Each structure stands twice: as C-alpha cells, then as structure tokens.
Amino acid sequence: MSDAFKLPEPKGYKILIAIPKRDETFKGTQIVLPEDSRRKEETASIVGLVVKMGSLAFRDEEKFPDGPWCQEGDFIMMRAYSGTRFKVSTPEGEQEFRLINDDTVEAVVADPRVVTRI
C-alpha cells in the first residue's frame, strides 16, 4: 500500500475499526438491495474488525483490571453510530472505518456473519 493509502494511526485510547461491506443482495436471493439501504446498514453497523489500537488503549488498570477486551484482528461489537466515521479511498474502492474509544467495545464476535442488528 502506498503512502497515499496508509490508514490513520489511532492515538491514545482510540481503536481503528474497519466496517465490513454489506452484501449487495438480500439474503438467499438474487434481489439486489438499493445502494441507500446498504449505506444505512453500514452506517448503523454494530460489528467491526479491530485494525489498529492507540498506545493507551486498554492501559487504564482501573477500567480494565483483567487486561484488554480485544486485540488487533478481532471482530467486535459496538453500539450503532458510535465513534468517528470516515472512509478511505483505495484503488479497490472505498472502505468505511470508525475510531472508537477502548471502552466502547461491548463484545468479541467469533463470526461476524451471524450477528444482525435489529
């Protein structure tokens, strides 16, 4: 990846989360979902991939006496609409990311495909 496409470095207690892209078709069918519907789902996403963590993430021993709640490479659950949302343009297309606080992580998810927001 060239310098132009490097991801932002989270600072302090922030965590960089990649938001998975939504399927273009409705589950189990060939019906194509409108772009607006896919965007709304990505915006309200509750699952993301931990890409990078700031140097102070999970270091507060009073808040996290048992250590970090997640690590880079984990899929996590967070509240819908949480964090700072932004997109990064790459040669492969746009990818949505969020910067969230370390205490925003609510769960680690083994398989993000089985979690659906209701």
Steps between C-alpha positions, in 0.01 A plus 500: 500500500649837402530793741185653350295203623642456849238480770484758777691412817266496802638703790455457875214271593343494151450184291481494119213278381433387140131465420422192290331568168139389474382241249352649186214250493229411749590184698447182298363680192619676189306817597743790495474733798491870419824691564315718754399193706855362498640838611249525785600152622871586487436828685314323781735201505561341839785269393848596385855373463768635736772628267724707730503615861639819652788469745277563803213269398405273794793629713278644775532225763207638697267471199654180362634303798494175300685648202385587146149407393616432141805501278588590142333253263193444722148570384322702766152626576441868575201729519342609173616843384787506753835659432634726231398370158711551187585335169837435341524481121727231360553359150256221600228751600383673815515338845317635805681523833426626849716626782346390830599522866643185658206479744254501206582134426203296621588147387738294287327310219634171362308525170367845403270351235268359767437835672213712371384836629131516591 
